[in-house]
Amino acid sequence: MTSNISLSEDDIPGASLKGRNASELKNDELKFWLKCRGDSGKGLKTKAELVKRVEEFIKNGKDKQIVDPDPNQLYTRRKLSLTKSTSSNCSNEPRVRSVKYPEENWGTSLEKMPLFTKAEMDEHIVNSGKKIANKESTSVPTNLRKAQTFLQDEYLHEIITTSDQRGFYFKAKCSHSFKKSDAPHDLKLAICIISGKVLHAFCSCVAGTVGYCNHILALMLKLCKYTLYDCKSTKDLCKDKDETEGLACTSELQKWHRKGGGSNISPQPISSVIVNKTKCETSSTRTSKDGGVKSLLYEARISAVCHEEKIEQFKQDLSKIYANMGLSQMASDTRQHNMVDTKFGKCPIGSFGSYQLLFTESNFSAKADLSSVPRRIEALNCEQFPRFPHIEEEHMNIPDTLSTEEQQFITSLTKDENEINDIEVNTRAQADCEEWNKQRCHRFTASKFHLISHRKRNHNTLAETLIHPKKFSNRAVEHGRNFEPVALMEYQKYMKNARTPVKVFPSGFVISKSHPILGASPDAKVIDPGCLETFGLAEEWVLPHGKEPLRRGVSPSVFKNC
């Protein structure tokens, strides 16, 4: 029966060049390609000889004559199994998001397990969008290398199985690769009991919710071994090298560089760790101030002698010899300390406090309640934010009692669509931009409405203050200006982790086309492809650590805290 089965390049992973030149493949890939044509490659020792033999097969038209390279006829058996299941609904059934796994009859039997080969595994990887092989790279993909590491380093254990009329199911445990003391990941895998195609895959790790993580791939590699060795139970390979060592520990090389399953590693507090010097200080002339680690990024000495004239002369002499020499471009004044903000005030750049206590990404957290936001079934493909304005409004009613000079002033504020968008682009630096201050001084903005609405007297003084504002800055304002970009970045990360990725773009001063006396400076423009309201604006409040938002009518859940 197997003699009537003809194989093609698509039936055997690695049997096709996929548009690549033979010289782009590695020696093992070339030998496997020849083996799929019935040539064992015996006597071919160099890559040039292998490439020449492959080109001869292609030239003579023998590259389409495919034979099964497996001694147990694995690919022929797979093709026969797929041929028999053509009329089955399971073989044509698409991969589903969820499968109801049986609750009983779990064991270690593989009697009813269908053929599962590298071809089914490659098809599963293709559905995930990960690359298997392309013209730019012929090496093993990163995800497969990691999966092989999980398999070889004894990460998989407790593999159990069951089946029903529709599918064959697997459950397993996989240890963490870094957090070795944590509980292992729970793996679930369902394959069609007729065709062996993957119906559903799940892992409890962050990347395994949709079933495309490296832990699932490691389990699939194990299934390929079960098929290859025609196993009847998950215990048949218990003596394999990926589950137990074949040699005694004294007969093997050291394993310090290998990752273990983590069962014998226990955490301990840092305070209990004792660090000893490899060499004790024996000199009696050294004091406690001279010891320890010194930073080379700033001058840590109290009374350092620095001759500015000699340094400048030295730099000039070096630049004449070789202008690009690093010493000729060194800092001119080592006594000036550039200070940075930290949790405990300002510290010199390069000091221990500047990089141990600095406000970094790890000190920021984004919080939001997205449960009430309506979402689309399928996300849109949007790359650019549309031009302003987004909606058409009725034009502003100008009172008839205005003088000619006042009417001309209102007219001078009016901008067309092109001018509105040009101003928005040119003012994205906002407070650091002169044009931004110029455009907003004669317009009403959100920051001015509270002052105007609550003013009872001295309106001329208020108008003068709004038109010619003085520069205002304090610690909170500087904090907000410094860390607004970081807060926006954390917002993007939060939305990505919530599986609702957004795109954030900088924004300048936006003028209303219908009401030219109104303007706004959003913190950013946002594109949310999965939201019903795809285009929106971002407004953020960056608060010091431990502070809660006090703005009236705004829920604390929408704030980014730092």
N, C-alpha and C positions, 0 to 999 in steps of 0.2 A: 504493500500500500504506500509506503514512503517513497518508492521509486517513481511514482507518478507525480510527486510534488516537485515543482520547479521553484527555485528561490530567486529573488531579485536583490538588488543592492539595498532596497528599503527594508528588507526582512532582517538584515544583519547590520547592527550598528558598527561603523568603522569600515564597511565594505565599499563605501563610496568616497571619491575624492572631494565631492561637493564643490566643484569648480576650482579647486586648488591645483597648483602645479605639484608634481611628484616631489620636487626638491624641497617643498615647504613642509613635508611630513617628516616625522622622526623615524629612526630605524625600525622600532617596534611596530609603528603604524604601517610602514612599507611592507614588513614581513607578514603582518596580518592581512593586508590587502592582497598579497600574492597567495597566501594560504586560502583565501576565499575563492581563488581561481584554480586551485588544485596544485599550486607550486609550493613546495616546502621551503624554497629558498636555500637549500643546502649548498654550501660552497660560496655563498655570497657573504663576504665579510665586511665590505665597506659600503658606505651610503651611496657612493657613485655607482657601484655595481647593482645595488637594489633599485636605484632610480632608472638605470638603463634597462633593467628587466621589466619594470613597470611600463616604461615607454614602449617597449617592444610588444607587450600585451595589448596596449591601446592601439598601436599601429596596425597590428594583425587582426584587430577586431575581436580578440579573445577576452576583453575586459567585461563583456556581458555574460560570459559563461560562469555562473556562480555555483559553487559547491559549498556544502556545509563544512566549516572548518573545525567543528567540534567533534571529537571522537565518539561521543555518545549521541550524535545527531540531534543536539538540543534545538537548533534553529529549525530543523525539518519537523520535529515534533511540535514545535510552537506553531509553525505554518499550518500543519495538519489540524491542530486544535482550533485555530482561528477559522479554518475552512469549514469545520463541522459546526461551528457556532455562528455561522453567517445569518441563519434564520432566527437566531435567538434575540430577544429584546434586550437582554443584558449586554450583549456584545456591542450593540449600537447605542446603549444608554449613555448619555453624557454624565460627566462628573457632577455630583450634587454637593450642596453645601453642608448637608447634615444627613446622617444615617442612624437609624435606630439599631444600636448594637444589642444582641441577645444578652439576657441577664443570667442565663443558666448554661450548663453543659460546657463550661470552659475547661480546657485541659491542654495537653501538649501534642495531641495527634495532628499529623499532617497528611493523613490518608486521602482526604478529599481536596487537598490544596491543588489548584490549577498551576499550569506552567507560568512562572514569573521570571522574566529574563531582563537583561539590560535594555532591551527595546521598550518594554513597558515602563521601565524607570526613566528612560530618555523622553518618552512621550509625556510623562508626568512633569518632568523638568521643563519641557517646552511650554506646557500650559502655564507654568509659573512666570514665564518671560525671561528666565535665566538662560544664558548662552551655553551651548554644549560645545560647539566648534564652529569657527568661521574662518574667513580668509585671513584675518589679521592674526589669529592665534590658533595653534593646533595642539596646545598643551592641555593637560587635564584641568577642568575648571576648578576654581577655588572651593565651591560648595562640595564637589565630589572629593577633593582632597581632605576637607574637614570631616566629611562623612566617613571616609576610610580611617581617619584618625580615631573617631569615636568607636569604630568597629574593632580596630586592631588593639587599642589601649584598654579594652575590657570595660567600656562604658555601658554597653547594653546588657541587661539581665532580666530575669523573670518574664520570659516570652511565653505567652499562653495563646491558645487558639480556640475557635469554635466556628460553626458554619450553619447555614440554613439553605433554603431553596434558591436564594438569590445571590448570596455572597459568602466569601470566606473572610473571617475577621481575625485580627491580631491585636493583642495588648502587650505592652512592654514598659520597662523602666529604663531611663537613660540618665546617668549622672551628669552634673554640671561640669563644664570645662574649667571654670574659674572659681565660682562659689561652691567649693567642694563640700562644705559643711551643710549646705541646704539640702532639702528633700529632693530626690531625683524627679525628673520630668516624667509625666504620664503620656504615653504614646498610644494612639489608636490608628488602625489602618484597615480599610475594607477594600477587597478586590473582588471582581466578578468571578463567580465560581466556575464559569464556562470559559471566558476569554482571558482572564487574568488581568484585565485592565483595572486601573485604580478608580474606585468609586468615591472614596472619601479618605481623607487623612487629617489627623489632628495631633497637636502636641501642646502641652501646657505652657511652653515657653512663649516669650513675647512674639517671636516671629512665626510660631507654629500654629496660630489660630486658623489660618487658611491652608495649612498642611504642606508648606514648602520649605520647612526649616532643615538644617543639616542633621538633626536627630532623626527625622523621618527618613531621610535619604540613607542614613546608616542602617535603619531597620530594613529598608528595601534591599540594600546590599546583602543583608543577612538572608532575605528571602531568595535572592538570586543563588546564594550558596546552597540553600535547601533544595532548589530545583536542580542545580548542577550535580549534586551528589545523591539525588533521588531519595531524600530523607523521608522517613516515616514518622518522625517525632522531633520536636525542638531540642530534645536531649541527645540526638544522634551526633551532633558536632560539639558535644561538651568537652571533648579532648582536643578540639582544634586549637591552634595557637592564639586565636582571638578570644578564647575563653579561659584556657589554662596553658601554662608554659609547658613545652615538651621536655625541657631539661631542668635539672636542679639549679637552684639559684647560684650555687658556687661554680657552676659550669658556664654561666652566662657573663656577658660584659656588664659594666655598671649601668644603672638605670636612673641616675640622678637627673638626666635631661628629659626623661619620659614623664608624661602626665598620667596620674593614677585615677582610679574611680573616686577617691576621696573618702572612703570609709575609715581609713586609719589616720586622718588628719583632723585635729581638734583645735579650735581657736583658743587664744589666750590673750589677756589684756596687755597692752603695750607697756603699762607701768610695771609689769612683772618681768619684762625682758631686760636682761643685764648685758650691756655692751662694754667690752673690755678693749683697751688699746692694744694694738699689736706690738708697740714699742713704747716703753715708759720714758718720760722726760727725766733725764738724770742731771741736766745742767742746773746748777744752783743760781745762776745769774738770771734765769728766766722768771718772770713774774706771771701772775694770773692774767694781767692785761695783755701780755704778749701771746698767750696761748689761744687755742681755738681756731675756728675757720674764719678767714678774712675774706670779705667781698672785694673784688677787683673793679666793680662798677662805680664805686664812689669812694671818696677819701674818708676812711674811718679813723685816722689819727687825729688826736686833739690839737697838737701843735706841729703840724706838718710844715716843712719849709718848702716853699714853691717859688722859684725864680722865673717870673713870667717872661722877662726879656730873653733869658737864655733859652727858654722853651721855644719862643717864637723864632729866634735866630736858628735854632736847631732844625725846626720844621722847614724854614726857608732853604737851608742848605740841603736838606733831603729832597725837597721838591725840585731843586735844580738838577740833582742827579737822576731822580726817577719820580715823576710827579704822582704816579699811581701807587707809590709805596704807602702801606698802611700807617706807618709811623708819621708820615708827613701830613696825615689827615686826622691826627688824634685831637682830642678836645683841647681847647685853648685855655680853659680855666678849670682846674680840677677842684678848686675850693668852692665853686658854686654848686649847690645841691638843688636839683630839680625835684620838687616834692610831689607826691601823689596822695590821694585820699585813701585812707584805710578805715577799718572798723574803729580804730582808736585814735583818729586824727590823721595829720599829715606825717609822712615818712619819706626820707630820701629814696630816690630811685636806685634800686640795687641793694637796699638794706634788707635785713631778714623780714622786717615787718611789711615791706612793700610787696613781697610776693607770698608771704604766709597769711597776711591779714587783708589782702587787697579784695575789693569788691569784684568778684569774678562771676562767671555764669552759674557756678554752683551755689552762690548766695541768692539767686533769684528763683522765684517760683511763680508760675502762672496758674490762675484759678478761673474757672468759668463753668456755668451751667448751660449745657447745650441741649438738654432734653426737650425744651419747649421750642427749639428752632426748627421750622419745617425744612425738610431735606428733599432733594430730588432722588428719583429712583436711579437715574443714570447721570453721572456728572458731565457737565459741558466741557468742551475743549477751548479754553480762553487763555490767551497769552498776553494780551494788551488791555490796559484800562482804557475805556472809551473817553472821548473828548468831552469837556464841559461845554454847555450845561447838559444834564441828563434828562431833565423834564422841562416842558414848556409851561410857563406861568403867565398870568395876565400882567401887563406892565403896571408899574407903580403910578398911583394917582398923585399928580403934583398939584398942590393947592394953587388957586388962581391969585391968592393974595401975595405971592412972592414977587419981589422986585426983579427988575431985569438982570441985575448983577447976580442975584441968588439963583435965578433960572439958568443963567449961563454957567454958574458953578455946578449945578446939578447935571447939566448937559455934558460938562467936561469929565464928569465921573463915569459917564456911560461908555461901555466897551462892547465891541462886537465879539463874535465867537473866537476869531483868530487872536485878537488881543487878549482875551481872557485866558486862553491856553498858553500864549507866549509868556504872560505874566506868571502863570502857575509854574512853568518850567524854569523861569529865571529867578524865582524866589524860593527854591527848595532848600536853600541854606537857612531860611527863615530869619531868626534874630541876628545872625551874622551877615545878613544881606542888606545893603543900603536900600535897594529897590523894595524890599519887603516892608521896611519901616515907612518908606515914602507912600506906598499904595494904601496902607492901613491907617495912616494918621487922620484922614478925612472920612473914614468909613466906620460904621458901627460893627463891632466884633463881639463875640461872646464874652470876652473878658471885660468889656466896657458896660454891658447892659445892667449889671448889678449896681455899679456906681451911678449910672444915669437915672435908673428907676427909683433909687432911694435918696436922691439928692433933693433937698428942700429949699436951699438958698445958695447964693454965690454961684450961679450957673455960669457966669462969664469966666470965673476962675477955673471952674471945672472944664469948660471948653478949652481954655488955654492949656490946661494940664494934659488933656487928651490929645490935642494937636501937637504939642511939643513936649512929649513925655521925657522924663529924666531916666537915665539908665538905673535900673534897680536890680540888685543881686543880693542874695543871702545864701546861707549854707544849703537850705532846702532847694532853692532855685538852681544853684550850681549842681547839686546832686541830681536833679531831674534832667538837666541838660547833658550831663556826663553819661547817664545810664539809660536814657530813653532808647538808644539803638539796641542796647543789650536786652531791655524789656521787650522790644518788638521781636528780637530774635527768639527769646524764650516763648513768646506768644506763638510764633511759627512752629517751634518744637512741640509745644503743647497740643496744637491743632493736628500736627502730623501724628503724634502718639495717640490721639483720639480718633485716628483714621478719617479725619476730615481736613486734609491738607489745604492750606491757603497760600496765596502769593501776595507779598507785601511790597509796595512801591513807595518811594518818597513822594511827598506832596508839598507844594508851595502855597502861596496865597491865592484863594479862589474867590472871584468876584461874581456876584449875582448879575445875570444879564437883564432880568426884568426889574430888579431893585438894585441899581448900581451903588446905593449907599450902604449895602450890606456886603460883608466879606468874612471869610473864615480861613483858618490855617489848620487843617487836619494834621494829625501826627503822621498819618500814612494813608495810602489808598490800598484797599484790600480786594482781591479776587477770590471768591469762594465758589469753585465750580460745582460743588454739590448742594449749595443752598438755593432756595427759590429766589432770594434776592442775591444774585450773583455778585454784583458790584456794590461795595460799601466803603466806609471810611473808618479808620481806627483812631480812637481817642484814649489815651493812656494817662494814668496817674502813677508816678513812681514814688513810692513811700519808703521812708527809712524802716529798718528792721523793727518789728514789733508794733508799728503804728497801724491803725485801722482807718479806712476811709471815712471822712466825716461829711462828705457832700450830701446835701439833702436830696432824698429821692433816688439815690443810687445804691444798689445792693453791693455789699462788700464782696460778693462772689465774682464780680466782673473786674476787680482790681488785680494788678500785677504787683505783688509785694516783693521787696528786696531786703 
